[in-house]
Amino acid sequence: MENEIKKGKEKIELKLIEFERARAISFSQRKNTLLQDAEKLAKQSGYEVGVMLFSPGGKPFSCASTSIEDIIGKFLKGKLEDHQRYHVEVKSIGFEELEDLRKDLQTLNKKERR
């Protein structure tokens, strides 16, 4: 025993479970653990956490530190604000470039007139 080499945690290759029944059993076992871990993370960190799962049969499962609808709403609102902010930045950059081109064109026109 003293000469044994310990490997520690071995990396497990993730791949689709071939047999449907085995996949359903694995989902059932892992679902509870995942939902418990999400709840634990929310309690320990004070963050809003939401998890939505759909079983192979299409049945929905969810766990959230507050209402899952509230979390989805905040997420979508944040995405919308990011999207709008991006377009404002791109729009202002585009206008700045157009203004620079306009000035260059005016300069070239003045040089041609001389």
Steps between C-alpha positions, in 0.01 A plus 500: 500500500786738571629477145163566332484806280187701561345659196268739681184589317504354153348695217190329367427540131153642453301338224141419422367196683390264226213318670189708555411333831852553638487863383167553682638346819812715483285811446285414799801448727694806386196730490456499877869564560507788251192665652641461853833651393322796339304561820818472708684747273217751534499474880878522537562779252185706529470501120184430310529155347258328268519160335258360245511142380288299263490124539540274198120472506462878487395553863636832636686535830621822656665634810556865578609716790206728417236463232640343183289749302672791679844358428415446132360853482817650648715292268308608191497864615879488542542346155276767346698777669829347380358476148382861506832622646689315226291661227548847649878447512510367144274781382720768659815339358334491157403868521852595609647315203253668264589840644871427449435396141296816440787716631751311281276553199473872572877524531549321168244727331682812629832366368346434156360852478844652552 
